[in-house]
Amino acid sequence: MALSLTPRHFVTKMKENVKRVDDRIDDYIKDSNENNIHDIRTATRRLDASYISLPKKTRRKTKIRKYVTTSIQLFKVNSQVRDCEKLQKYSSEPIYTKLIGSLNRKRKTKLASARKIALSLSDLAVLRVRENEIPANQLEKRFNKVVLGLRQRVQLDLPIVVTNSNKIEDLHELRKTCKKLCYLLELVSHQMYKTY
């Protein structure tokens, strides 16, 4: 079953996702705490879902690509900051004192790097996509292609992790795929609710 996505609705959702990133960037620059790291990561995932749904010609526009690429770079560095924070919480034994010191130094270095990326992102012009720049048939075709690809990955990976609980890497990849699919489906959620 193909999902329908109109350029008008898509542009509205894209604007919401860009504004969400823009707002979270301001909060993150003021205070790069654990909550703001989480919020910028989820905002970036939503923006990426919008971006990968765009037809190729629109996706390749320099300003759009630069904004999204920079936000994804921030996402990746913040993942490392978050991982250091989580590992520090698990290392309360005295034997881990050196490890905690090392993790803390790595976290500070990564956080400084992430803050630089956040500042560069805030300096970029706010991303704008116009309805007349997106051909309806290409948008729908691209969106359905991406959804189908993610659905197929879920169908392939799910039996692996269900039958073998030791497949931690596969489980992690399945979680990431499901999150991508979830954020993509948010773009058409208005129509799905009308259907059911």
LINWOTA-V221050 format. One record per pair of residues at least 4 apart in sequence whose C-alpha atoms are under 8 Angstrom apart, sorted by sequence separation. I is the first residue (numbers start at 1). J is the second residue. D is the distance in whole Angstrom. If there is no record, write none. Layout:
i={I;I}
j={J;J}
d={D;D}
This chain:
i={5;6;7;8;9;10;11;12;13;14;15;16;17;18;19;20;21;22;23;24;25;26;27;28;32;33;34;35;36;37;38;39;40;41;42;43;44;45;46;47;48;49;50;54;55;56;57;60;61;62;63;64;65;66;67;68;69;70;71;72;73;74;75;76;77;78;79;80;81;82;83;84;85;86;87;88;92;93;96;97;98;99;100;101;102;103;104;105;106;107;108;109;110;111;112;113;114;115;116;117;118;119;120;129;130;134;135;136;137;138;139;140;141;142;143;144;145;146;147;148;149;150;151;152;153;154;155;156;157;158;159;160;161;167;168;169;170;171;172;173;174;175;176;177;178;179;180;181;182;183;184;185;188;189;190;191;192;5;27;28;31;32;54;59;60;91;134;161;58;59;91;161;52;160;161;28;51;91;27;28;91;161;160;161;24;28;88;157;157;24;25;88;24;87;88;158;51;157;85;21;24;84;85;48;84;154;47;153;21;84;85;20;21;84;154;48;153;154;81;17;21;81;44;80;81;150;44;150;17;18;81;17;80;81;150;151;44;150;78;14;17;77;78;41;77;147;40;14;77;78;13;41;77;147;10;74;37;74;73;74;37;70;71;34;71;70;67;67;67;64;63;64;58;58;32;55;54;32;55;55;54;29;53;55;54;29;53;54;28;29;53;52;25;53;52;25;26;25;22;22;18;18;15;15;14;11;11;11;8;7;7;7;7;7;6;5;49;53;7;6;5;6;49;50;5;45;49;4;3;46;50;5;45;46;3;2;13;10;5;5;4;3;4}
j={9;10;11;12;13;14;15;16;17;18;19;20;21;22;23;24;25;26;27;28;29;30;31;32;36;37;38;39;40;41;42;43;44;45;46;47;48;49;50;51;52;53;54;58;59;60;61;64;65;66;67;68;69;70;71;72;73;74;75;76;77;78;79;80;81;82;83;84;85;86;87;88;89;90;91;92;96;97;100;101;102;103;104;105;106;107;108;109;110;111;112;113;114;115;116;117;118;119;120;121;122;123;124;133;134;138;139;140;141;142;143;144;145;146;147;148;149;150;151;152;153;154;155;156;157;158;159;160;161;162;163;164;165;171;172;173;174;175;176;177;178;179;180;181;182;183;184;185;186;187;188;189;192;193;194;195;196;10;32;33;36;37;59;64;65;96;139;166;64;65;97;167;59;167;168;36;59;99;36;37;100;170;170;171;36;40;100;170;171;39;40;103;40;103;104;174;68;174;103;40;43;103;104;68;104;174;68;174;43;106;107;43;44;107;177;72;177;178;106;43;47;107;71;107;108;177;72;178;46;47;110;47;110;111;180;181;75;181;110;47;50;110;111;75;111;181;75;50;113;114;50;78;114;184;50;114;78;117;117;118;82;117;118;82;121;121;121;124;127;127;127;128;133;134;111;134;134;115;138;139;139;115;139;142;142;118;142;143;118;119;143;143;118;146;146;121;122;122;122;126;126;127;128;129;129;129;130;131;131;131;132;134;135;136;136;136;180;184;139;139;139;140;183;184;140;180;184;140;140;183;187;143;183;184;144;144;187;187;187;188;188;188;191}
d={7;6;6;6;6;6;6;6;6;6;6;6;6;6;6;6;6;7;7;6;6;6;6;5;6;6;6;6;6;6;6;6;6;6;6;6;6;6;6;6;6;6;7;6;6;6;7;7;6;6;6;6;6;6;6;6;6;6;6;6;6;6;6;7;7;6;6;6;6;6;6;6;7;7;7;8;7;7;6;6;6;6;6;6;6;6;6;6;6;6;6;6;6;6;6;6;6;6;6;6;6;6;7;7;7;8;6;6;6;6;6;6;6;6;6;6;6;6;6;6;6;6;6;6;6;6;7;7;7;6;6;6;6;6;6;6;6;6;6;6;6;6;6;6;6;6;6;6;6;7;8;6;7;6;7;6;6;7;8;7;7;6;6;7;6;6;7;8;8;6;8;6;7;7;8;5;7;8;7;7;7;7;8;6;7;7;6;7;8;7;7;7;5;8;8;7;7;6;8;6;7;6;8;7;7;6;7;8;5;7;7;6;6;6;7;8;7;7;8;7;8;5;6;7;8;6;7;8;6;6;6;5;7;6;8;8;7;6;7;7;8;6;7;5;8;7;7;6;7;6;8;8;6;7;8;6;7;6;8;7;7;7;8;7;7;6;7;7;7;6;7;8;7;7;8;7;8;8;6;6;6;7;7;6;7;7;6;7;8;7;5;8;6;7;8;8;8;7;7;8;8;7;7;8;8;7;7;6;6;5;8;6;7;6;6;8;7;8;7;8;7;7;6;7;6;7;5;6;7;6;8;8;7;8;6;6;6;7;8;6;7;8;8}
